[in-house]
Amino acid sequence: MNRYPRDLSGHGANPPDAAWPGGAKIAVSLVLNYEEGGENSVLHGDGQSEAFLSDIAGAAPWPGQRHWNMESLYDYGARAGFWRLHRLFTGMDIPVTIYGVATALARSPAQVAAMKSAGWEIASHGLKWVEHRDMPEHLERAAIAEAIRLHAEVVGERPRGWYTGRCSVNTVRLVAEEGGFDWISDTYDDDLPYWMAAGDRDQLIIPYTLEANDMRFATAPGYTTGEQFYSYLKDSFDTLYAEGQQGAAKMFSIGLHCRLIGRPGKIAGLKRFLDHAKSHEGVWFPRRADIAAHWAKTHPARRFQRPSQMAHEEFVQRFGSIFEHSPWIADRAWHLELGPAHDTATGLHNALARMFRAASPAERLGVLTAHPDLAGKLAAAKRLTAESTHEQASAGLDALTDAERSAFEHLNTAYVAKHGFPFIIAVRDNTKASILAAFHARLANDTPTEFATACAQVERIAEIRLQDMLK
């Protein structure tokens, strides 16, 4: 099967109403990454020093050596930044989610106690704050298991949420397969949670952010002042809040790091933003655990048979009649690069229509001639396909007067004699009167024009049939 794994459709043009508690217009999820003491260091058994997300611009790893300045910057996050943020959030009565690196948590018992006392959610941020991209799958699976074990030992309970950050292409699947997580956040692809099939279970994904994130103080292009951070957060909040007022409530994730936003000049921008958000009615500040519980209750996972995952025989059997008596179209469509985008009526219609359009003129003519005459002899003999029977009945073509039936027979005969194929129209888009009017008008067209018109109508009929099947 030639299948494309990425989901470029998501919730689509009409995302679900989040229905946040209390009718909130927006859910603001504050995440504090606790990585200090879990970063790359020869002290931690790594081959080099850390080089990522610090105030040392353009830092490079030092193989086999401790980087004193880098360690000191990380230490600031644990020693000073964390406590400044703790005072801010507890003082404003705003709960947060901690992304806690297990080895960092193990080296910071006072901070862990403060997190627990504040009622913050402590999710897992992996075993160590290191790259997973080159880890063999069995080693990454082992690292995930050890992160859970150590987290439970240090915190007192296993983590129910997960975010790696420096993940591999296998991370989300491996964490989902572990089976014990209420949510995973190693994606950045939406403003709302969504469900992902993970074998026999459904895994909730709560997307995260790398742009409404103080990491931009340490990466380019980025922020240099707290005011810039405040401005970006405010603009994001205002846009999402306005959408929520229009009945399309979203989630706003904000990523923070103790050693970055914990600096005095940077935290001032964060505080200004929190004051701004707090000044609005209908703002919910949940932990990610709260979002997960709400989503699971309000928008539970819904499994359905995905066309892109069907075996060839099942696919052709299911969709072979979408184009009248032409299963070869479904047969060819199955061999396309199908994926999640084709698991909807719109997506699957596109795949089938591509094969119809790519067919030879003779093959397309065969599809046209496979269609029955409207209100013709096959209909009278009740020999139409179930789809055609239902469609013709929807426009009242199964209950014609003798005069109407005679008119249709005359028009059918004249149309086929001129063009060589039946008159085709999407009857469910029409009435009996509009069909007769179109019949008269199109009978005067030249055959190339009618061939193109008939093909377009065939595609429309297929679209309507798929909409009935894939609701």
Summary of the structure (lengths in Angstrom):
residues: 471
radius of gyration: 30.1
end to end distance: 24.6
largest distance: 95.9
contacts: 1521
relative contact order: 0.11
helix: 51%
strand: 10%
